[in-house]
Structures are given as structure tokens and as C-alpha cells.
């Protein structure tokens, strides 16, 4: 399969031939093709409307839609609301506010793109990330596991997530949704959403949320002995985190017009947020800090214009634009070193990691254009273009003598992704979509070069351009749906990969764009066995052949055994073969249960090193990536519990991750560390009063207080308890 263009043309031809050869009306109603007209008398007409979640699932793309409204009484954020989906793994470096990576079918970090109502979330700032945003903000969450529709304008090879807030569909005059939760480690989370729409279409909305936690949970780790100046990793102690406070606050104001002749939606919004994060450790747990912290502020104005049937029937138009001004402040001025007991020792050093008290300005702006034209009932054309820009400059520095050459160099990235797609839908029995995307990126920033055996940094510029293409099709066979898709995809390096974060993440301006051949096969079964028994099953297979795969690694700096930085490098060829499956069952409105499992085989497929010698890791599994995991859940729903219109839901969930190595397996066999197998249990109980106006939820996470690990074996919180109070009011009159 070397000539992908030939494959594309063959698949395209085979899928379209049935439509060409059988282009006639088979709907069973009156015809105008010269045949006899017929009348059918209907004794009873039953109209069934599919939910938006079901409609998304039935598209040609391998997509899972989560009804977020069913989770709005929980204390979950958007990231953890997706953990029940097969192929999804949320990887955290600690507690609330810690760095979070979303893994989908083995692809992590920037391989998966995030959108909110179709608008890219990249560059929105630290206070507006998926592990900060409460699930109450979403109506549903769409997870695209393979090929990403052109309408998103995404440069993704691992998939995409679209968070649908439902704001576009709100027609109620007044609504209020307010909640507060409190839990272990002095954790407080508050969320308020309120809005009003007048009869003449004037709408205003307010969204505000905050998160706070001391993150004082216990971990197990070796402790550095200041007298000996070393860490004895054979002696593990149970210690408490002492410098890990996190809080963020965000406010979103919206005002505009809806359902007018000139615009279905014309809305202006302003997002403002701030965050503070104490930095307790480096990219591995042995590196301890006692005074380092980071602060950030975000201000983002934006505008959205949506109009259906613009100028002509069938032409829908959408345009959004936003400017995000983000200030990041890194402080590392301590002259002490710390260990995990909280003990400190003066060592006269400047900074615990890298001496700095610096502020950086990050400017992100985004413009998204989308036009969709429906040609009759069967054909649709779509044109999409997304233009994004990033600029970073140093704003201020308290210590000029601590500046490096890279600090003062400008860092610039410009990206444009344009896409065109064609959809043919044959009587809702099968449909196929063919598309093409054009990628363009310009970047400028510091590049490491070797001059007289010394490493120096020079300002370098890079331009990249490429064209991708793909096809996605689906067939409906009674209760079964079959999906098949292929894409030649490119993923452009992000600003954080190119330029780092000026602290724990180092930039690599020389990164190449990833390119991948993505194959996806999915089979789903959806059956109502009787009026009370319902079953849903889903199985998927995917293959990714990725060139110039971007991998995150830890780098040693202060000593040969102490890692304090992370960076990104291109890693030749990587092959990813994955399978996942899910089964869900429900009985009436009383019991709902489900289980899913994921296996992904991600291996180094590069036989030669740059030096042309044999690769020591050829066909070895890629390190620090879970490859076998799953979860199960069951929920009991008691209607009219204690009194009418009051309901009690009791839930249980289990999460399992099989052991995996922190390094390549053939190296791990020589004594390197492994992340052990993990099994955790969660319990929840929610009491719904007055059909949902008042709600109280109790949760226990990690019931057995198991040791849980993710990135580079960083330990996550143990057993935790939470309570949440929620008030919801809506007036449609």
C-alpha cells in the first residue's frame, strides 16, 4: 500500500458506483419518472425523533457522543467525564490543577485536538483547560477516534474532542444552574451559569467557575538525605505533599442577538481568567521543590456569527474570531533545597531549578470560517478554513543576569488549515464523505546549533506545507452499523512543543510536522430487545503508521540521575495497532451497566538510527504509555424515592490499568522502573429533588486508597470524598 492516492480513488469509485447505477427514488411515495402514481393509506403515524447524541453516533466518522447532562450532578470536570469511553485515558501528574494529558487510542497530548462548539481551544490559557472546566458547562461531548471531519479544520492524527455547550440551541427565556462542591485535601469547586433571552432575541449569559485545592495528599517516595547528599530509592516513606496549592477563577460574559432575519446567532463574548499553581515537583517525583510557583492571567474577547440559508436555501455560514492575551509569570528564586519531608537546606544556589522571576506575554488569535451547502436531500458540500497565530515575548524579568539567549528571542507560529469535503447520503441507508485538507505553517524561534563543539542558539525560520486527503463511509444493516475510514493526515507542532513554557517544558523549534496514514474500522450494535431491555455494543480497530512522531521525553540536567525538564523530539516511524470494545445494557429506567476495554500496540518502527546503525529499539513497544486498560460501571436508579418527583441514583465504577514500563521494554528488563498494575473503585449517590431543581451528590473516589500513577510514575491522590449541591431552574415561558 505505497500508493495511497490510488487506494483513495479506488475506494471513492467503489463507494459511489451504487449511487450512480441506482439513482432513482425508492421511497415508496408518488413518483414523477413516468411510472404510475400510488397512494398509500396510513392508519397510524408514529414520529420518532433521534437525539443529537444518537445522530452524531450514526455519522460516517468513528465518533462517540456523551450526554453530559446526565453527569451534571457529579463533581466531574470535562476531562474525567470522558474516562468511561473505550480508548480514552486521562493521564495526570498529580491532583487538582496538575498537568493533564488526554490519551485517545494511544495518541496523547497535542495529537488530539480540542474544540468548544467547533472552535479550537488551543491557546485559551491555563485557567480554561479541560481538567478545570466543570461538566455543567457541556450539553454533550463528541469524541472522534479517527478521521476528524473537515468542519473542525483540525491538524490532528489522533482524533478530536468537541465540547458542545448547548448555548447555540438555548431558546428558553431564563435559566440558572449553580453548584458548589467540597472535598478531601480542602478542595472547593463552584460553578454558576445564568442567562436570559428576550422576546425580540436579545440574549445575555454569565458563566463563572472556580477551583481550589491544597492538594495535601500522601504519596510513597524515597527521601533525600541532606547529610549524604543522595536518595536511597530502596527506602520508601509515606510523605505528604506540602507545596501544591492550586486555584483558578474564570468568568465568561456573553451578549448578542439570536433568531433574527440577518443572523441566527450574533454573539460577542469576553473570557477572563487567572490561576496560581505551586510547583511541588519536576517531571519525575524524586525532584522536589518548596517555593517555585507559576501564575497566569487570560483575557479573550471573541465574536460568533451564524446564519442558515444565507442568500440561498441550503447555504449555512459560520464565522468566529477570537484574540487571547495570556500573561505567564514564573517565579523560582529560592536559595534552599527541599526533600519530601518538607525539610530544607540552604545551599546558596540561585533557584531550585532555573533562577527566574520572569513574565511572558502570549498572544493567540484564531479565525474560523465554515460554509455548508446542501444540494438536495442527498449531497452536501463543506468548505472550512482555520487560521491561528501565536506570539510570545518577554514582558519583564527581575534578574537580567539570569536571562538566556532564548529568553529574549521572539517566538512566532502561524498555522492555516483549509478543507473541502463532499458528502453523499443514500436514503439514510449508507453515506460516504470524501475530503481534502491543505496545511501551512510558518514558525520563527531559537534553534540550537553546534559551533566549535559548543551549543548556541540562533533565530531560525521554518515554513511547512502539505496536502492531506481521506474518505469515510458507513452502512446501516438493521440494528448494525459499519464504519470504515482512511486519512492521510498531518499534525503541525504546537507553540508549547516548539517553544516550551519557559519553565519545566523546553522548546524544540526544529520539530517537524507529523504525518500519518490512519485506518479505522468500527462495528456497532444497537438493539431494543423489548420495551424494558436495551443493549448497545461497539467494537473498533485502528491502524496508524506515523512518520516523524513527536514524543515527549524527560531530560537530565543537574546530575546524571535527576531529571528536571521535559522536551519533545521527532521519533522516526511509529506503528500503532489498537482494538477496543464496549458493551452497555439497561433495564427500563432502573439499571444501567457497561464495560469497555482497550488494547493498543504502539511500537518503534524505525529500523535505522540517524547514524545509519541498527536501532536498539526497533519494533519495541513505546515507553511510558499504558497499552491495556478498561473500566466498568453500574448504576441503580430509584424513581420517586421517599416522595414523588424525588429520585435516587447509586453508582459504582472500577478502573483498571495494566503495568507498563517507564522506558523501552528491552531496557526495562535490565532493572529500569515499571508502573505497576492499578485497580481503583469509585462510589457515588445522587438524590434528585423536585425533578432536578435541587440535587445533592456524595462521591468516594479510589475507595481502597490504591496507589495510582501516570506520567513518569508521578503519584495521584489516594482515597477522597466529595459532596456537591446543585440548583437548576429553567423557565421556557
C-alpha positions in Angstrom: 0.0 0.0 0.0 2.5 2.5 -1.1 0.4 4.5 -3.5 -2.3 5.9 -1.2 -3.7 8.1 -4.0 -4.6 5.0 -6.0 -6.3 3.5 -2.9 -8.2 6.7 -2.4 -9.5 6.7 -6.0 -10.5 3.0 -5.9 -12.4 3.3 -2.6 -14.1 6.5 -3.8 -15.1 4.8 -7.1 -16.5 1.7 -5.4 -18.5 3.6 -2.9 -20.1 6.0 -5.4 -20.9 3.4 -8.2 -24.0 2.1 -6.4 -25.4 5.6 -6.2 -24.7 6.2 -9.9 -26.2 2.9 -11.1 -29.2 3.1 -8.8 -30.1 6.8 -8.9 -33.9 6.5 -8.6 -36.5 7.2 -6.0 -37.2 4.2 -3.8 -39.1 5.9 -1.0 -42.5 4.3 -1.7 -44.4 7.5 -2.4 -45.6 9.2 -5.5 -43.1 9.4 -8.4 -42.7 11.6 -11.4 -40.5 9.4 -13.5 -43.2 8.4 -15.9 -44.4 5.5 -13.7 -47.8 5.1 -12.1 -48.5 7.1 -9.1 -49.6 5.2 -6.0 -51.4 6.2 -2.8 -50.9 4.5 0.5 -53.4 4.9 3.3 -51.8 5.1 6.8 -53.9 4.0 9.7 -51.4 5.3 12.3 -48.3 7.5 12.1 -45.6 7.3 14.7 -42.9 10.0 14.6 -39.6 9.2 16.4 -37.0 12.0 16.7 -33.5 10.9 17.3 -31.5 12.7 20.0 -28.5 14.7 19.0 -26.2 12.1 20.7 -27.7 9.4 18.5 -27.4 11.5 15.4 -23.7 12.1 16.0 -23.1 8.4 16.6 -24.7 7.5 13.2 -22.4 9.6 11.2 -19.7 8.0 9.0 -17.0 9.1 11.4 -15.9 6.9 14.3 -17.3 9.1 16.9 -18.7 8.6 20.4 -21.1 11.1 21.9 -21.5 11.5 25.7 -24.7 13.0 27.1 -23.1 15.4 29.6 -26.5 16.4 31.0 -26.6 13.0 32.8 -23.4 13.9 34.6 -24.1 17.4 35.7 -24.9 16.4 39.3 -21.4 14.9 39.7 -18.2 16.7 40.7 -16.5 15.6 37.4 -14.7 18.1 35.2 -14.8 17.7 31.4 -11.6 15.6 31.3 -12.8 12.9 33.8 -16.3 12.9 32.2 -14.7 11.1 29.2 -12.9 8.3 31.1 -15.7 5.8 30.5 -15.2 5.9 26.7 -13.2 3.0 25.3 -9.8 4.1 24.1 -9.7 7.1 26.4 -7.2 7.5 29.2 -6.8 10.7 31.3 -3.2 11.0 32.5 -2.4 13.4 35.3 0.8 14.5 37.0 -1.0 15.0 40.4 -4.1 16.4 41.9 -6.4 19.3 41.0 -4.7 21.8 38.6 -1.9 19.4 37.7 -0.8 18.9 34.1 -3.3 16.6 32.3 -2.8 14.7 29.1 -5.8 13.2 27.2 -4.9 9.9 25.6 -7.0 8.5 22.7 -6.1 5.2 21.2 -2.5 5.6 22.2 -2.1 9.2 21.0 -1.6 11.8 23.7 -1.2 15.5 24.3 -1.3 17.5 21.1 -2.1 14.6 18.9 -5.7 15.0 19.9 -7.3 18.4 19.3 -10.0 20.0 21.5 -12.8 22.3 20.4 -15.7 24.1 22.1 -18.7 24.4 19.9 -16.4 23.8 17.0 -13.9 26.5 18.0 -10.3 25.4 18.7 -9.4 25.6 22.4 -5.7 25.7 21.7 -4.1 28.8 23.4 -7.0 29.6 25.7 -4.8 29.7 28.7 -4.2 27.7 31.9 -7.5 28.7 33.6 -9.6 27.3 30.7 -8.4 23.7 30.3 -10.5 20.5 30.2 -9.5 19.5 33.7 -10.6 22.9 35.1 -14.0 23.3 33.3 -17.0 21.8 35.2 -19.1 19.3 33.3 -22.1 21.5 33.9 -20.9 23.7 31.1 -21.5 21.0 28.5 -24.6 19.5 26.9 -22.7 16.7 25.2 -19.1 15.7 24.4 -18.2 14.3 21.0 -15.1 12.2 20.7 -13.8 11.5 17.2 -11.5 8.4 17.5 -10.0 8.5 14.0 -10.7 10.7 11.0 -11.7 14.2 12.0 -14.4 16.0 9.9 -13.3 18.9 7.7 -15.7 21.2 9.6 -13.3 21.4 12.5 -10.3 22.4 10.4 -8.0 20.2 12.7 -4.4 19.2 12.1 -4.9 16.0 14.2 -3.7 12.5 13.7 -5.0 11.0 17.0 -8.6 12.3 16.9 -10.6 15.3 18.2 -12.9 16.2 21.1 -15.8 18.7 20.6 -17.4 20.1 23.7 -20.9 21.2 22.8 -22.2 23.7 25.4 -25.8 23.9 24.0 -25.7 27.6 24.1 -26.5 27.8 20.4 -29.7 25.9 21.0 -31.0 27.7 24.0 -34.4 29.2 23.4 -35.6 29.4 27.0 -36.2 32.9 28.4 -34.4 32.3 31.7 -32.2 29.6 33.3 -29.9 29.3 36.3 -27.5 26.5 37.1 -25.5 26.9 40.3 -23.4 24.3 42.1 -20.8 24.0 44.9 -18.7 21.1 46.0 -16.3 20.4 48.8 -14.0 17.5 49.3 -10.8 16.0 50.5 -7.5 18.0 50.6 -9.5 21.2 51.2 -10.9 21.1 47.7 -13.6 23.7 46.7 -15.3 23.9 43.3 -18.0 26.4 42.4 -19.9 26.9 39.1 -22.6 29.3 38.1 -24.4 29.7 34.7 -27.3 32.1 34.1 -28.9 33.6 31.1 -32.0 35.4 29.8 -33.4 35.7 26.3 -36.0 38.4 25.5 -38.9 38.0 23.0 -37.1 40.1 20.4 -34.0 37.9 20.5 -31.7 39.8 22.8 -29.7 37.4 24.9 -27.2 37.7 27.8 -25.4 35.0 29.7 -23.0 34.7 32.6 -20.7 31.7 33.2 -18.4 31.7 36.2 -16.4 28.9 37.9 -13.6 28.5 40.4 -11.4 25.6 41.6 -9.3 25.5 44.7 -7.3 22.7 46.5 -4.4 22.4 48.8 -3.5 19.0 47.2 -2.1 17.8 50.5 -2.4 14.1 49.8 0.0 11.4 50.7 2.5 9.7 48.4 5.1 7.0 48.7 8.7 8.0 47.7 12.3 7.8 48.7 13.5 10.9 50.6 16.8 12.7 50.0 19.3 12.6 52.9 20.9 16.1 53.1 23.9 14.8 55.0 24.7 12.1 52.5 23.5 14.2 49.6 21.8 11.3 47.9 18.5 9.4 47.6 18.3 5.8 48.7 15.5 4.5 46.4 15.3 1.2 48.4 13.9 3.1 51.4 10.3 4.3 50.6 8.5 6.6 53.0 4.9 7.7 53.1 5.1 11.5 52.9 2.6 14.4 52.4 2.7 17.0 49.7 3.3 20.4 51.2 3.7 22.9 48.4 1.0 22.1 45.9 -1.8 24.7 46.3 -3.8 25.5 43.2 -6.6 27.8 42.4 -8.2 29.3 39.3 -11.1 31.7 38.6 -12.9 32.2 35.3 -15.7 34.5 34.2 -17.4 34.4 30.7 -19.8 37.2 29.7 -21.9 36.8 26.5 -24.3 39.2 24.8 -25.9 39.3 21.4 -28.9 38.6 19.2 -30.5 35.2 18.3 -33.1 34.1 15.8 -33.1 37.3 13.7 -33.5 37.5 9.9 -30.0 38.7 9.4 -28.4 36.2 11.9 -29.4 33.1 13.7 -26.7 34.0 16.2 -24.6 37.1 16.6 -22.9 36.9 19.9 -20.0 38.8 21.5 -18.2 37.3 24.5 -15.4 38.1 26.9 -13.5 35.5 28.8 -11.4 36.5 31.8 -9.4 34.1 34.0 -6.5 33.7 36.3 -4.7 30.9 38.0 -2.0 30.2 40.6 -0.1 26.9 40.8 2.5 26.0 43.4 5.0 23.6 41.8 5.8 20.7 44.1 7.9 18.5 41.9 9.6 18.3 38.5 8.7 15.9 35.7 9.7 13.0 37.9 8.8 12.6 41.5 12.3 12.5 43.0 12.7 16.2 42.2 11.2 18.2 45.0 10.5 22.0 45.1 9.4 24.0 48.1 8.9 27.6 46.8 8.5 27.5 43.0 5.2 28.7 41.6 3.5 29.9 38.4 0.7 32.5 37.8 -1.2 33.4 34.7 -3.9 35.8 33.6 -6.1 35.5 30.5 -8.3 37.9 28.6 -10.1 36.7 25.5 -12.7 38.7 23.5 -14.5 36.9 20.7 -17.4 37.1 18.2 -19.5 34.5 16.6 -21.8 34.9 13.6 -24.1 32.0 12.4 -26.7 32.2 9.6 -28.6 29.3 8.0 -29.8 29.7 4.4 -27.6 32.7 3.7 -28.6 34.3 0.4 -30.0 31.0 -0.9 -31.7 28.0 0.6 -29.2 25.3 1.8 -26.2 27.6 2.3 -25.2 27.8 6.0 -22.5 30.1 7.2 -20.4 30.4 10.4 -17.6 32.8 11.3 -15.8 33.1 14.6 -12.9 35.2 15.7 -11.1 35.5 19.0 -8.0 37.1 20.5 -6.4 35.6 23.6 -3.9 37.7 25.6 -2.2 35.5 28.2 0.4 36.6 30.7 2.5 33.9 32.4 4.7 34.6 35.5 7.3 32.1 36.6 9.0 32.5 40.0 12.0 30.4 41.1 14.2 32.4 43.4 14.8 30.2 46.4 18.3 29.6 47.8 17.2 26.4 49.6 16.8 22.8 48.5 13.9 20.6 49.9 13.1 16.9 50.4 9.8 15.1 50.7 9.6 15.5 54.5 9.4 19.3 53.9 12.9 19.7 55.3 15.0 22.5 53.7 18.7 23.2 53.5 20.5 26.3 52.4 22.8 25.6 49.6 23.4 29.1 48.2 22.1 28.1 44.8 20.1 30.6 42.7 16.7 29.0 42.2 15.5 25.4 42.8 15.6 24.6 39.2 16.3 27.7 36.9 16.7 31.1 38.6 14.0 33.4 37.3 11.3 35.9 38.1 10.0 36.5 34.6 6.8 37.4 32.9 5.9 36.4 29.3 3.2 37.7 27.0 1.5 35.1 24.9 -0.9 36.3 22.2 -3.2 33.8 20.4 -5.7 34.8 17.8 -8.0 32.5 15.8 -10.4 32.9 12.9 -12.7 30.0 11.8 -14.8 30.1 8.6 -17.2 27.4 7.7 -19.7 27.3 4.8 -22.0 24.3 4.1 -24.2 23.9 1.0 -26.9 21.2 0.8 -27.6 20.1 -2.8 -31.0 18.5 -2.5 -31.5 15.8 0.2 -28.5 13.6 -0.6 -25.5 15.8 -1.2 -23.6 18.3 0.9 -20.5 20.4 0.2 -18.5 21.9 3.0 -15.6 24.5 2.9 -13.7 25.3 6.1 -10.7 27.4 6.9 -9.0 27.9 10.3 -6.2 30.4 10.8 -4.3 30.6 14.1 -1.4 32.7 15.2 0.9 32.7 18.3 3.4 35.2 19.5 5.4 35.1 22.7 7.7 37.9 24.0 9.3 38.5 27.4 7.4 41.1 29.3 9.6 41.7 32.3 12.5 40.0 34.2 13.6 40.8 37.7 17.1 39.4 37.2 18.7 40.3 33.9 21.9 38.3 34.7 19.8 35.1 34.7 18.4 35.6 31.2 19.5 33.3 28.4 19.7 34.0 24.7 16.4 32.1 24.2 14.5 34.3 26.7 14.8 37.4 24.6 14.3 35.9 21.2 10.8 36.3 19.6 8.7 33.1 19.3 6.2 33.1 16.4 3.9 30.5 14.9 1.3 30.9 12.1 -0.9 28.0 11.0 -3.6 27.7 8.4 -5.7 24.5 7.7 -8.2 24.6 4.8 -10.5 21.8 4.0 -13.1 20.8 1.4 -15.5 17.8 1.7 -18.3 16.2 -0.2 -21.0 14.1 1.4 -23.4 11.7 -0.3 -26.3 10.2 1.7 -28.3 7.4 0.1 -31.7 7.3 1.7 -30.2 7.1 5.2 -29.0 3.5 4.3 -25.4 4.4 3.7 -23.4 7.6 3.2 -19.8 8.4 2.2 -17.7 11.5 2.6 -14.6 12.4 0.7 -12.4 15.3 1.7 -9.0 17.0 1.3 -7.1 19.3 3.6 -4.2 21.8 3.0 -1.8 22.5 5.8 0.5 25.5 6.1 2.8 26.6 9.0 5.3 29.3 9.5 7.4 29.4 12.7 10.3 31.5 14.0 12.2 30.9 17.2 15.5 29.9 18.8 17.3 26.9 17.3 20.1 25.0 19.0 23.2 24.7 16.8 26.7 23.5 17.5 29.6 26.0 17.0 33.1 24.9 17.9 31.7 22.0 19.9 29.6 24.4 21.9 25.8 24.7 21.8 24.5 28.1 20.8 21.0 29.4 19.9 20.2 31.2 16.7 17.0 32.7 15.5 15.6 30.4 12.8 12.6 30.4 10.5 10.7 27.4 9.1 7.9 27.0 6.5 5.9 23.8 6.0 3.2 23.0 3.5 1.4 19.7 2.7 -1.9 18.3 1.4 -3.9 15.5 3.1 -7.0 13.6 2.0 -9.3 10.9 3.1 -12.7 9.1 2.8 -15.2 7.9 5.4 -18.2 5.7 4.8 -20.9 4.0 6.8 -23.6 1.4 6.1 -26.7 0.6 8.2 -27.9 -3.0 8.4 -30.9 -3.2 10.6 -29.5 -3.0 14.1 -25.9 -2.9 13.0 -23.8 0.0 11.7 -20.5 -0.5 9.9 -18.0 2.4 9.6 -14.8 2.5 7.5 -12.4 5.4 7.1 -8.9 6.3 5.9 -7.0 9.6 6.1 -3.6 10.9 5.1 -3.2 13.3 7.9 -0.7 15.8 9.1 -0.2 17.3 12.6 1.7 20.6 12.9 3.8 21.2 16.1 2.1 23.4 18.7 3.5 26.5 20.3 4.3 24.6 23.5 6.2 21.9 21.6 8.1 24.5 19.6 8.8 27.0 22.3 8.1 25.2 25.7 6.6 27.0 28.7 9.8 28.9 29.8 9.9 26.6 32.9 9.5 22.8 33.1 8.9 22.3 29.4 11.8 23.0 26.9 11.0 24.0 23.4 12.3 22.5 20.2 11.9 24.9 17.3 13.3 22.3 14.9 10.4 19.9 15.2 9.0 18.5 12.0 5.3 18.1 11.3 4.0 14.5 11.9 2.3 12.7 9.0 0.3 9.6 9.3 -1.8 7.0 7.4 -4.8 6.4 9.5 -7.2 3.4 9.0 -10.3 2.9 11.1 -12.9 0.1 11.2 -15.9 0.2 13.6 -18.9 -2.0 14.1 -21.8 -1.2 16.4 -24.9 -3.0 17.5 -27.9 -1.1 18.9 -31.0 -3.2 19.9 -34.1 -2.7 22.0 -34.8 -6.3 22.9 -38.1 -5.4 24.4 -39.7 -2.4 26.0 -37.5 -2.8 29.0 -34.3 -4.4 27.8 -31.8 -2.4 25.7 -28.3 -3.3 24.7 -25.5 -1.5 22.8 -22.2 -3.0 21.7 -19.3 -1.4 19.9 -16.0 -2.7 18.6 -13.3 -0.8 16.8 -10.0 -1.5 15.1 -7.5 1.1 14.1 -4.0 1.3 12.5 -1.7 4.3 12.5 1.6 4.5 10.6 3.2 7.7 11.8 6.3 9.4 10.5 8.2 12.0 12.5 6.2 11.0 15.5 6.5 13.7 18.2 7.4 12.2 21.6 7.7 13.8 25.0 10.8 12.8 26.9 12.5 13.7 30.2 16.0 15.2 30.2 18.7 15.2 32.9 20.2 18.5 33.8 21.6 19.0 37.3 23.1 15.5 37.6 23.0 12.3 35.7 20.2 10.9 37.9 18.0 14.0 38.3 15.5 14.9 35.6 14.0 18.4 35.8 12.9 19.2 32.3 10.7 17.7 29.6 11.0 18.3 25.9 9.7 17.0 22.5 11.6 15.2 19.8 10.7 13.6 16.4 11.0 9.8 16.7 11.1 8.4 13.1 8.4 5.9 12.4 5.9 4.6 14.9 3.2 2.0 14.3 0.0 1.9 16.4 -2.4 -1.1 16.2 -5.3 -0.8 18.5 -8.6 -2.6 19.3 -11.3 -1.5 21.7 -14.8 -2.7 22.7 -17.7 -1.6 24.7 -20.9 -3.2 25.9 -23.8 -1.4 27.6 -27.1 -2.7 29.0 -30.0 -1.1 30.5 -33.2 -2.4 32.1 -36.2 0.0 31.8 -35.2 3.2 33.8 -33.9 1.1 36.7 -30.5 -0.3 35.9 -27.7 0.7 33.6 -24.4 -1.0 33.3 -21.4 -1.1 31.0 -17.9 -2.3 30.5 -15.2 -1.4 28.0 -11.6 -2.5 27.3 -8.7 -1.1 25.2 -5.6 -2.7 23.9 -3.1 -0.7 21.8 0.3 -1.9 20.5 2.5 1.2 19.9 5.9 0.3 18.7 9.1 1.9 17.3 9.0 1.0 13.6 12.3 2.8 12.7 15.0 0.2 11.8 17.9 2.6 11.4 19.2 5.5 13.6 20.3 8.8 12.1 23.8 7.4 12.2 22.6 4.6 9.9 23.4 2.0 12.6 20.8 -0.6 13.7 18.2 0.8 16.1 18.3 -0.9 19.5 14.6 -0.2 20.0 13.3 -1.3 16.6 9.8 -3.0 17.0 10.0 -2.4 20.8 6.9 -1.0 22.5 7.0 2.8 23.0 7.6 3.5 26.7 5.6 5.3 29.4 2.3 4.5 27.6 -0.5 2.3 29.1 -1.3 -0.4 26.5 -4.1 -2.4 28.2 -6.8 -0.8 30.3 -10.5 -0.7 30.8 -13.3 0.2 33.2 -16.8 -1.0 34.3 -19.7 0.8 35.8 -23.2 0.1 37.1 -26.0 2.5 38.2 -29.2 1.8 40.0 -32.0 4.4 39.5 -34.8 4.5 42.1 -37.7 6.7 40.8 -40.0 8.6 43.2 -37.8 7.7 46.1 -39.3 8.7 49.5 -41.7 11.1 47.7 -43.0 11.8 44.3 -40.6 13.6 41.8 -37.6 12.7 44.0 -35.1 10.2 42.6 -32.1 8.4 44.0 -29.2 7.2 41.8 -26.5 4.9 43.2 -23.4 4.2 41.1 -20.2 2.1 41.2 -17.2 2.3 38.8 -14.0 0.4 38.5 -10.9 1.4 36.6 -8.0 -0.9 35.6 -4.6 -0.2 34.0 -2.1 -2.9 33.3 1.5 -2.4 34.2 3.8 -0.6 31.7 7.4 0.4 31.6 8.8 3.9 32.0 11.5 3.1 29.4 11.7 0.8 26.4 11.0 -2.8 27.4 14.3 -4.2 26.4 16.0 -1.6 28.6 13.5 -2.1 31.4 14.5 -5.7 31.6 17.8 -4.5 32.9 16.4 -3.0 36.1 14.6 0.1 34.9 11.4 1.1 36.7 7.8 0.0 35.8 4.5 1.5 36.6 2.6 -1.3 38.4 -0.9 -2.6 37.5 -3.6 -0.4 39.1 -7.2 -1.0 40.1 -9.4 1.7 41.6 -13.0 1.8 42.7 -15.4 4.7 42.9 -18.8 5.0 44.6 -21.5 7.7 44.2 -25.0 8.5 45.3 -27.2 11.4 44.0 -30.5 12.5 45.4 -32.6 14.5 42.9 -35.3 16.6 44.4 -38.3 18.2 42.6 -37.4 16.6 39.3 -33.9 18.1 39.3 -34.4 21.6 40.7 -32.4 20.6 43.9 -29.6 18.0 43.8 -27.2 16.5 46.4 -24.4 14.2 45.4 -21.9 12.2 47.5 -18.8 10.6 46.0 -15.9 8.5 47.1 -13.0 8.2 44.6 -10.4 5.5 44.9 -12.3 3.7 47.7 -9.4 1.3 48.6 -6.8 4.0 48.6 -4.8 2.3 45.9 -1.5 3.8 44.7 -2.3 5.3 41.2 0.4 6.6 38.8 0.5 8.2 35.4 3.2 10.3 33.7 6.7 9.2 34.6 5.3 7.4 37.6 4.0 10.6 39.3 1.6 9.5 42.0 -2.0 10.7 42.0 -4.3 11.3 45.0 -5.5 8.5 47.2 -8.9 8.0 48.7 -11.0 11.1 48.5 -14.6 12.1 49.5 -16.7 14.9 47.9 -20.2 16.4 48.3 -21.9 18.6 45.7 -25.0 20.8 46.0 -26.7 21.9 42.8 -29.6 24.2 42.0 -31.2 24.2 38.5 -34.0 26.4 37.3 -35.4 26.9 33.8 -38.4 28.9 32.5 -39.5 28.3 28.9 -42.5 30.6 29.1 
